[in-house]
Amino acid sequence: MSDENVLGRINELVDEEHKLREQLASGEISTDEEHARLRSLEEALDQCWDLLRRRRSARSLGGDAEDVPARSVGEVEGYLQ
């Protein structure tokens, strides 16, 4: 997976987030449904951003970005800064 693929996925997720907000505003979905789906989208976005940062870091340290695996949602969401 290339950085461009990860960025493409991020753009897809952001577009989906905008569509959810439009669906809520037009009454197509409930607030509860929007919140549940938004949480899932936000977790996927966090995973993508984490992967992209780690790929760029590996590359800047002379490593191979292709060797950097995606982390699980639990690992990304449980990270303490």
N, C-alpha and C positions, 0 to 999 in steps of 0.2 A: 504494500500500500504506500503510495507516495503522499507527500505533504499536500499536493493538489487534491488528491482523493479525500484526505481528511478535511481540508477546507471546503470541498464540495459538499461533504456530509454535514458540516457545520451550517452551511448555507441552506441546505434542505431542511434541517431541524429548525432553523430560525424562521424559514418560510412557513413551516407547519405551525409554529407557535403563533405567528401572525394570523393564520387561518383560524386557529382555535379561538383567538380573541374576537375575530369577526363573527364566528359562529355563535359565540356567547352573546355578543351585542345584538345579533339578529334573532336571538331566541331559539336557535337551532339545537343548542345543547344547554344543559344545566350548569350551574356554577360548580357543583360537585364533580360533574364529568370533566369540566374544563380543568379543575384543580388536579384531578387524578392524572389526566393526560399531560398537563404541564409539568408535573413532577417527573414523569417518565422522560419527557423531552429534556428537562433540565439536567437530569442524571446523564443522559446520552451526550448532551453538550459538554458537561464536565469531563466525561471520559474522552471525548474528542480533543478538547483543549489540553488535557493532561498528556495525551499521546503526542500531540503536536509539539508541546513544550519539551517533552523528554526526547523526541526525535531530533529537535533542533539542538538540544544540549549535547546529545551523543555526537552529532555531527561536528559541533564546535570543539569537542574534545578529541576529535580525530577518529571517533568510532563510526560504526555503520548504523545509520538510522533504520535500516531494514531489520536489524536485529532487536529492535525495541518493540516488545509486545504491548498490547493494550492491557490496562489493568481492569480488574473487575469493578463494578459499580460500588460494591462495599468498600473496596480498598480506596477508591478515589473519594468517595463521600465521607469515609472515616478518617481521612488524612487530617492531622492536626498541624496547623501552621504556627 
